[in-house]
Amino acid sequence: MSDSAAKPRPQFRNINITQIARYRLPLAGKVSILHRISGFALFLALPLVLLPLFERSLISEIGFAQFHDFASHPLVKIVLLGLIWAYLHHFCAGIRFLALDLHKGLEKHTAQRTAGAVLVVSLALTVVFGLKLFGVF
């Protein structure tokens, strides 16, 4: 008969909550999770942080001065830097996922390289914008 009947089917089991810290996720998986986290952060920040600050800056010159004073606080700059990273990572990973939807870069080696490129590019751009935000140049 056939040899396939003799082979047992592989069993895939879910990991336990105690195993999460030891689980080694591939780089592409980490980029995917960070894409979701950054999208969620941007979704929450838009109505809660960004739109009220933008509205305050457009109301009047006094409102803009208040926004400038508020945004010059170091803690606010750190939050804005986090939102800058979230936007840049979400943008770069979104381009990667669009390429994957077009069946480009589906091979394992290429997928690992593009995931690494997303992390490097988004972090490098975040550093550049962070230096500008903190007044280095």
URQUI-V113361 format. One line per field, one symbol per residue. psi: psi as a letter, one per 40 degrees, with the letter a starting at -180 (. if undefined). burial: 1 if it has 24 or more other C-alpha atoms within 12 Angstrom, else 0. A space follows every 10 residues. Layout:
psi->???
burial->???
This chain:
psi->biddddhiii hhiiiideed dehhhidddd dddddddddd dddddddddd dddddddedi dddddddddd eehddddddd dddddddddd dddddddddd defhfeiddd dddddddddd dddddddddd dddefd.
burial->0000000000 0000000000 0000000100 1101100110 1100000000 0010000000 0000001000 1000000001 1111111111 1111011000 0000000000 1001110110 1110110011 0000000
